[in-house]
Amino acid sequence: MTNVSRPEPDLLDATMEYVVGDRRWTHTFVSRRRTDDRFAELLREAGLTMEGFLGGDRRWVRAVPA
């Protein structure tokens, strides 16, 4: 991860660099931390509901149509 900054306390701006063999690419992203309640609210606003997590670490969510 490169170019990491925190423009706000709950905001992360960073670039991921991936290298596989002789191939290299980057992915720049901005991520905002959300409480569980706020995240559920945002999903509802988008017409989605959380069905569960994709792993035991709660980093990836499975969201499906409500």
N, C-alpha and C positions, 0 to 999 in steps of 0.2 A: 504494500500500500504506500502510495506517495502523495505528495501535495495535500496532506491532511490538515484540516483547519476546523475550528469550532466557532463559526460566526455568532452563534447563540448557545446558551448552555445545553439545550436539548437538540442541537443541530450539528450534524457531521457532514462535512464536504471533503471528499477524497477521490483519489484515482487508484484503481486496482490495475496492476500490470500482470498479464498472464503470458507465460512462455511454455510452449510445447514443441519440443524439437527445435527446428529452426524458425518456427512461427511465433510471432509476438503481437499481442494486441492489448489495448487499454480500455478501461471502462470508468468513466468519471460519473459520480453520482452524489446526490444529496439525500441524507436520511434524517428523519426527525423521530425522536423517541416519543412514544405515546403510552399513556396508561392503558390498562386493559379495558376500562370503561370507555375511554375516548376512542380506542380502536374499534370496539364493538359498535359505537355510535357512528363512526365513519363508514363501517361496513354496511350498517342499516341504511344510511343515506345513499349508498351506492346500490342498494337492492340486494345485498349479500348477507350471508350469515357465516359464522365460523363453524366448520364441521370438526375441526381438531387440529392437531399439530403434526407436522411431517417427521419430526424427530423428538427425542426426549429433552432437547435443550430449549424448546419453545422459541426457536429463532425463525422457523418457517411455519406459516399457517395455511391450512386448506380452507379456502373460502368458496362457497357455492351459492347459487341463486337462492334467495330467501323464499 
